[in-house]
Amino acid sequence: MKPLDGVRVLDLSRILAGPWATQVLADFGADVIKVERPEGGDDTRGWGPPWLHDANGQPTAESAYYLCANRGKRSVAIDFTGQEGQRLIREMARHCDILVENYKVGGLAKYGLDYASLKAINPKVVYCSITGFGQTGPYAKRAGYDAAIQAIGGLMSITGEPEGSPGGVPQKVGVAATDLMTGMYAVSAILAALRHAERHGEGQHIDLALLDTQVAWLANQASNYLVGGEVPQRQGSAHPNIVPYQVMPTADGYFMLAVGNDGQFARFCEVLGDPELVTDPRYATNAARVANRDRLVPYLEQRLAAQPSAHWLAELERATVPCAPVNRIDQVFDDPQVQARGMRIELPHPTAGHVPGVANPVRFSSTPIAYGHAAPGLGEHTGAVLGELLGLDAVELAALDSAGVVGLSAAGKFSGKND
């Protein structure tokens, strides 16, 4: 039993924000049907290297990028630029609780696959549209890409080394953070709308924009500006409201120091061998430390550079002062805590045998997540899904395949109703 058992999702999204949302829904137990173009499928299938290798060590056509956001789904290859493909999608939508798409504003209306058209045949459908800038406003027709949204939405202006320092230019975050956060907002919005639909029999249209998401999760930085009136600046790893709270140099590298309150600062000073800092009025409170950041931080950097990272991490851990190593990705997966939490998983795959992946971080006490399979091959489930939902048999599927309306993988060619 899974939390979303019995919920069916028609996934018309591609790239990352939409697929990330629908992957979470699949993790939670929903039947996610990923609709892809018969030729090429989701663009991210080709975003390699690296590529998945088959059991013989040969590269496949599936990129690591595609694998990260599509596990647990069923792939159906349909060309809905033609009327027959559109008819198939509409018929599938009758049997689905949720539809997720990330086409440009109005992009699906010409195919009769917009919310108004599908609501007419399935009034309870929860229809989530993810776009760069939303369904309204002067930018609504623009395409939206994560890096551009990080720029226009303010994130790059507060990410990177300070202005005037070496390398002090705006930087994007190392993953497509706006896409990922939009995907997570989509999950919560979809589940809220699904709850409403179940109680009142009424679906609805969710208008979700990458830019709105980026502005929303500026969080304390936005509040700092709106309340304080000062425009936040890039500060490297430093925190705008807490000191000392940043990466610190050591004799052999760096570590992250995260002193969150005055008590932790006092214990930090004991470890440092400078207890007198605690009573110095310039540093006695966090507000004072923020005001005197430029004097305090260079002094701490000088003192911490006298010992290697391991020394400080061990001593600060004993003193219960928050700190952490700055791990590379390989070190992350070697970390004993990450291993104990089972964050690396292995998923079955028809050509590779098994594919490594990263677990969903949610831990349900009564309905634990169970991963069925890795991201599907293009059209791997076309026959099975169309047979199951629409009652198509092998002959009808073969005819659609020959006409180029659908794409059947080798595994899916004989999966119709009568097989």
ZAPATI-364021 format. One line per 5 residues: number of its first residue (from 1); their letters; for each residue x, y, z of C-alpha. Coordinates in steps of 0.001 Angstrom, whole numbers, plus 524288, in hexadecimal, padded with zeros to 5 digits. Example, Ala and Ser with C-alpha at 12.3 -4.5 7.8 and 13.67 -1.06 7.14 Angstrom:
2
1> AS> 8300C,7EE6C,81E78  83566,7FBDC,81BE4
END
This chain:
419
1> MKPLD> 80000,80000,80000  8050E,80D77,7FC22  7FF8F,81AF5,7FF36  7FB38,81D93,7F12D  7F6D1,80FF2,7ED62
6> GVRVL> 7EBCD,8111E,7E385  7EFAF,81EBC,7DEDA  7F31C,81FBB,7D075  7FB57,82AB8,7CAA2  7FC4E,82E59,7BC44
11> DLSRI> 809BD,83489,7BB04  80B63,83D29,7AF05  81728,8441E,7B4D1  8256B,84314,7B133  832F0,847D5,7B54C
16> LAGPW> 83318,8498D,7C436  828E7,85171,7CBC5  81D25,84978,7C75A  82409,83C42,7C71D  82981,83EDC,7D4C2
21> ATQVL> 81BB6,8411B,7D9C8  8162F,8350C,7D33B  82191,82CAF,7D7F2  81E2C,8306F,7E5F3  81004,82CC8,7E33F
26> ADFGA> 814BC,81FBC,7DDD7  81D16,81DA0,7E9FF  810DF,81FF5,7F216  809C3,81550,7EAAA  802CD,81C10,7DF71
31> DVIKV> 80246,81587,7D21C  80997,81F8F,7C9E4  8080B,81E42,7BB33  812A7,82611,7B462  80E9C,82A16,7A6A9
36> ERPEG> 81A19,82C49,79D7B  81C84,82F07,78F2A  81EDB,82254,787B4  82B23,82844,781D0  834D9,82B9F,78C78
41> GDDTR> 82B9D,82CA9,79802  82EDB,83587,7A36F  839EC,83EB8,79F92  841D7,83AB9,7AB76  84372,82CE4,7A624
46> GWGPP> 84DF4,832D2,79D7D  85449,83B75,7A7C5  860A2,83383,7A944  86AF6,82F58,7ABBC  86AFB,8287B,7B4EF
51> WLHDA> 8626B,81DCC,7AF4F  85C89,811DA,7B57F  8640A,805A5,7B167  85D77,7F8CB,7AE6C  86114,7EBAB,7B452
56> NGQPT> 86C0D,7EA68,7AA4D  871FB,7F780,7ADC3  86D33,7FE56,7A17E  86717,80BE6,7A261  8586B,80CA5,7A08F
61> AESAY> 85040,8181E,79BE3  84C75,81BDB,7A9CB  853E0,826A5,7B0B3  8569D,82779,7BF2B  84EF3,8343A,7BF14
66> YLCAN> 842A0,82D7C,7B9FD  8440F,8229A,7C3F4  8441D,82C19,7CF6E  8363A,830F5,7CD6B  82E1A,82608,7C775
71> RGKRS> 82EA5,819CA,7CFD4  82247,81231,7D27A  81AE9,81771,7C6A1  81536,8109D,7BAD7  81942,81610,7AD8E
76> VAIDF> 80F3D,8173A,7A2AB  813D6,81C82,7958D  80911,82426,78E98  809D2,82E7E,78405  7FEE2,837BC,787A9
81> TGQEG> 80197,841AA,77D05  7F792,839FD,77521  7E936,837E3,777DF  7EA44,8296F,77B01  7F4E8,82BC9,7850D
86> QRLIR> 7ECDD,836BC,78AFD  7E135,82DA4,78BED  7E976,8239F,79329  7EE28,82DBE,79CFB  7E059,8329F,79F59
91> EMARH> 7DB7F,824C9,7A186  7E6AE,82239,7AAFA  7E385,82EC6,7B23E  7D5E9,8296C,7B526  7DC65,81F0F,7BD91
96> CDILV> 7E618,827E4,7C4A5  7E512,82FBC,7D125  7F062,838F7,7CE4B  7F6AC,83EC5,7C228  803C8,845CA,7C27A
101> ENYKV> 808FB,84D89,7B6DB  81374,857B4,7B46B  810A0,85CA7,7A6BD  810D6,86B10,7A373  80490,872B0,7A6E6
106> GGLAK> 7F9E2,86E68,79D89  80288,863FA,797A2  7F915,858C8,79A10  7EC9E,86028,7969B  7EEFA,85E33,78805
111> YGLDY> 7EEB8,84F91,78A7E  7E283,85008,792CF  7EA6D,84BD8,79E9F  7E973,8583C,7A6C4  7E28D,85891,7B3E7
116> ASLKA> 7D592,85D87,7AEA0  7D4EF,852A2,7A488  7D878,847BF,7ADF7  7D007,84D0D,7B8FB  7C46D,84B42,7AFF0
121> INPKV> 7C6D7,83CA0,7AF6F  7CC72,83ACF,7BD2D  7C763,84535,7C6B6  7CF5B,83FAB,7D209  7DC8D,84082,7CB4F
126> VYCSI> 7E732,84810,7D268  7EE87,84EB4,7C757  7FBD0,85482,7CACC  80251,85D9B,7C0FA  8109A,860E0,7C375
131> TGFGQ> 81627,86C26,7BB92  82161,8759B,7BCB3  8193E,88196,7BFD4  80B3D,87D33,7C217  7FEBA,87DF5,7BA47
136> TGPYA> 7FD87,88CD0,7BBB0  8064D,898C2,7BB81  80F18,89F3F,7B158  818C8,893DD,7B12A  80EAB,88906,7B03F
141> KRAGY> 81230,8853E,7A24C  820C1,88415,7A52C  82772,87707,7A6B6  82D3B,874F8,7B430  83A29,86E4E,7B748
146> DAAIQ> 83F93,86BE9,7C4C9  84C22,873BC,7C340  844D1,87F64,7BD96  83AEB,87ECC,7C8A7  845CE,87E38,7D2CE
151> AIGGL> 84AC4,88AC2,7CC91  83E1B,89260,7CB11  838C1,88D50,7D7FE  843F9,892A9,7E01D  84AA2,88604,7E42B
156> MSITG> 85719,8888B,7DC68  85874,89613,7E260  85A2E,88FE9,7EFE7  86220,88402,7EB82  870DC,884A1,7EA02
161> EPEGS> 87C33,88C17,7EFAA  87A59,89A6E,7F37D  87B1D,8A511,7E940  88929,8A947,7E725  88F5B,89CEB,7ECAE
166> PGGVP> 89676,892E3,7E40C  88C16,88BA3,7DC76  881DD,894FA,7E197  877BE,89391,7D6DE  869B4,88EA2,7D7C0
171> QKVGV> 868E9,87FCD,7D7F0  85E0D,8760F,7D5E6  85BD6,86B20,7DFA5  8627A,85E36,7DC50  855A5,85738,7D978
176> AATDL> 84965,85C3F,7D29C  84400,860E2,7DF93  838A2,868BD,7DA1E  833D0,85D3E,7D209  834E1,85440,7DDC8
181> MTGMY> 82DE7,85D91,7E6FE  8232C,85FB9,7DCF5  8218D,85107,7DC28  82011,85039,7EADE  8162A,85B66,7EB28
186> AVSAI> 80EE8,85422,7E067  80E12,847E1,7E8D2  80845,84F1D,7F46C  7FECF,856BA,7EBD1  7FA73,84A78,7E4A9
191> LAALR> 7F804,84317,7F149  7F04E,84E8C,7F6DA  7E80B,84F66,7EA79  7E647,840A1,7EA6C  7E116,84157,7F854
196> HAERH> 7D760,84BB3,7F3E8  7D347,8439D,7E820  7D106,83799,7F089  7C890,83F3B,7FA24  7C107,847CE,7F0AC
201> GEGQH> 7C1AE,840DF,7E380  7C811,84C9F,7DD49  7D571,84CFE,7D700  7DCDC,8596C,7D41E  7E7B7,85FB2,7CC60
206> IDLAL> 7F49B,86251,7D35B  7FC6D,86D71,7CD52  80A76,86BDE,7D21A  815BA,87446,7CD50  82454,87285,7CEE3
211> LDTQV> 8260A,88118,7D149  81B69,88175,7DBBB  821ED,875E5,7E259  82F43,87C4F,7E204  82A14,888F3,7E7CF
216> AWLAN> 8229A,8815E,7F246  82E52,879DE,7F716  83731,8859A,7F859  83201,883E5,80631  839BD,88B95,81050
221> QASNY> 8412B,892FE,805CA  8346E,89850,80042  82FAB,89B76,80DEA  83C92,8A232,8110D  83A34,8AB3A,80584
226> LVGGE> 82BA0,8AD4C,80788  82CEF,8AFE1,8161A  83A72,8B5F1,816D9  83ACA,8BD41,809FD  848B3,8B926,80694
231> VPQRQ> 84B88,8B12E,7FA72  85243,8A44A,7FE0A  85FA6,8A221,7F805  867FF,89661,7F4E0  86F70,891C6,800CF
236> GSAHP> 8756B,884F8,7FC65  871FE,87A83,80649  86F28,88492,810FA  861AA,88691,816D7  85B97,89424,8160A
241> NIVPY> 855BB,8937A,823C1  85ED3,88AB6,82BB6  86D76,88B95,82EE7  875C4,8834B,82EB8  86E53,87AE0,8251A
246> QVMPT> 87681,877B7,8190B  8813D,86F51,8134D  88DE0,870FE,81AD4  89BC4,86E17,8164B  8A456,86452,81D88
251> ADGYF> 8B248,85F9A,81C4A  8AE46,85593,81204  8A188,85A50,80C35  8945D,85F66,810B3  888E2,85C04,81955
256> MLAVG> 87B76,861EE,81B6D  87961,868EC,8285A  86B2B,86B8E,82BF0  86A6E,872AA,838EC  85BEE,87522,83AB5
261> NDGQF> 85AE0,87BB6,84806  862B2,8822D,852D4  8642C,875AC,85AB0  86A4E,86EC8,84F25  87348,87A67,84D1E
266> ARFCE> 877FB,8795C,85B24  87B22,86AED,85974  881CA,86DD1,84C81  88A7B,877E5,8530C  88E54,86E05,85D8A
271> VLGDP> 89286,86472,852EE  899BE,86F4D,84BF5  8A0DF,872F5,8587B  89B67,880C8,8586C  890F3,88125,86328
276> ELVTD> 892CA,88FC8,864B8  88BB7,891E3,857BD  87F03,88E56,85E7E  87F9E,89A0A,867A2  88480,8A39E,85D60
281> PRYAT> 878DD,8ACAD,85AD5  87BFD,8AC6D,84C5E  87930,89DC7,84BD3  870DC,89A9E,857C1  86422,8999C,85002
286> NAARV> 860EB,8953C,84258  85C58,8A2DC,83EA6  86986,8A83D,84329  870D1,89DC1,83BA8  86933,8A0E7,82F34
291> ANRDR> 86C83,8AF5D,830FD  87AE6,8AC11,83300  87BBD,8A106,828FF  88709,8A747,82197  88F76,8A791,82DDA
296> LVPYL> 88BAA,89A6A,833D6  88BD3,89158,82815  899D6,89422,82398  89E99,891BB,83171  89763,884C1,8323F
301> EQRLA> 89C96,880BD,824F1  8AA76,88356,8298C  8A89D,87B48,835EE  8A1DE,86FE8,82F2C  8AC5C,86F04,824B2
306> AQPSA> 8B5EC,86A36,82F00  8AFF8,85C78,82FC4  8AADC,852A9,825AC  89C66,850E3,8231C  89BB4,843E0,82A4E
311> HWLAE> 8A07E,84A3F,836CA  8962D,854E0,836BB  88B38,84BCF,832A8  88E47,84269,83DBC  88FB2,84D00,8480A
316> LERAT> 883AD,8548C,843E1  87B9C,84825,8431F  87F4F,84512,85138  87B42,852CE,85511  86E51,8516A,84D96
321> VPCAP> 87172,85CCB,844B1  86B26,85AAE,83740  8754F,85822,82CC8  87771,84F39,82126  88189,84B23,81729
326> VNRID> 88006,85066,8095C  87E0C,8435E,80282  87FAE,84034,7F43D  87490,83856,7EE48  87C37,82B9C,7EF73
331> QVFDD> 87E9D,82E8F,7FDCF  8700F,830EC,7FFB0  86CD3,82309,7FB97  877F1,81DB2,803F3  87304,824E3,80FFD
336> PQVQA> 86E8E,81B3B,81A86  86243,82302,81D88  85E43,82388,80F43  860D0,814F4,80E43  85953,8120F,81AC1
341> RGMRI> 84D95,81963,8156F  84DE7,81175,808DE  84EBE,81D45,7FFF2  85530,81586,7F510  84BF2,80BAB,7EEF7
346> ELPHP> 84CBC,801A1,7E420  84153,80081,7DAB6  83E9C,7F572,7D11A  8405C,7F8CA,7C2C4  83D6D,7F026,7B6ED
351> TAGHV> 84A4A,7F277,7AFBC  853C8,7F6D8,7BA51  84F68,7ED2E,7C491  84FAF,7F753,7CF52  850F6,8060A,7CF9A
356> PGVAN> 8560F,80DD0,7DB3B  84DA2,818FC,7DFE9  84AB2,821FB,7EB41  83F9A,81EC4,7F491  8340C,8275F,7F767
361> PVRFS> 8370B,82DCB,80499  82938,82BF8,809F8  827CB,82130,81429  819BB,81CB1,8164A  8176B,814C7,822A0
366> STPIA> 80BE8,80CDA,81D69  80D29,80D77,80E9C  81BB9,80CF5,80B75  82022,8104F,7FDCB  82317,8046F,7F55E
371> YGHAA> 829C5,806F5,7E870  824AE,7FEC1,7DD45  82E06,8014F,7D218  83776,80B18,7CC4D  833B7,81554,7C247
376> PGLGE> 82CED,80E97,7B6DF  831B4,80CBE,7A913  82B05,814F3,79EA7  81DB2,80F0B,79BEA  8207E,80390,7A4D5
381> HTGAV> 81274,8032F,7A9C5  80AE5,80853,79E0C  80413,7FB83,79B44  80149,7F832,7A962  7FB9D,80583,7ACD5
386> LGELL> 7F341,8071C,7A0A0  7EE57,7F94A,7A22E  7EB38,7FB53,7B076  7E4F5,808D2,7AFB8  7DF00,808F9,7A22D
391> GLDAV> 7DD14,7FA83,79F6F  7E578,7FA67,79327  7E9AB,7ED0D,78E61  7F62E,7E8FB,78798  7F0A1,7EB22,779FA
396> ELAAL> 7EC18,7F8E9,77D2A  7F914,7FC1A,78383  8009F,7F71B,777C1  7F865,7FF97,76EBD  7FAF1,80BAB,776FC
401> DSAGV> 80956,80855,77756  809E4,806E1,76894  8030B,813F5,766E3  80D06,81AA5,76F9C  802BF,81E99,779A0
406> VGLSA> 80913,816BC,78476  8166A,810DD,786B7  817B4,8032E,78C05  82483,7FED3,791F9  8290E,7F0EA,78FCA
411> AGKFS> 823D0,7EDAA,79D3E  816E5,7F46B,79A94  81324,7EF79,78D1C  80B3A,7E405,7920C  804E0,7E9A1,79E18
416> GKND> 7F710,7EC4A,79964  7EA3F,7E840,79F57  7EA18,7DAAA,79928  7F81D,7D69C,79C6B
END
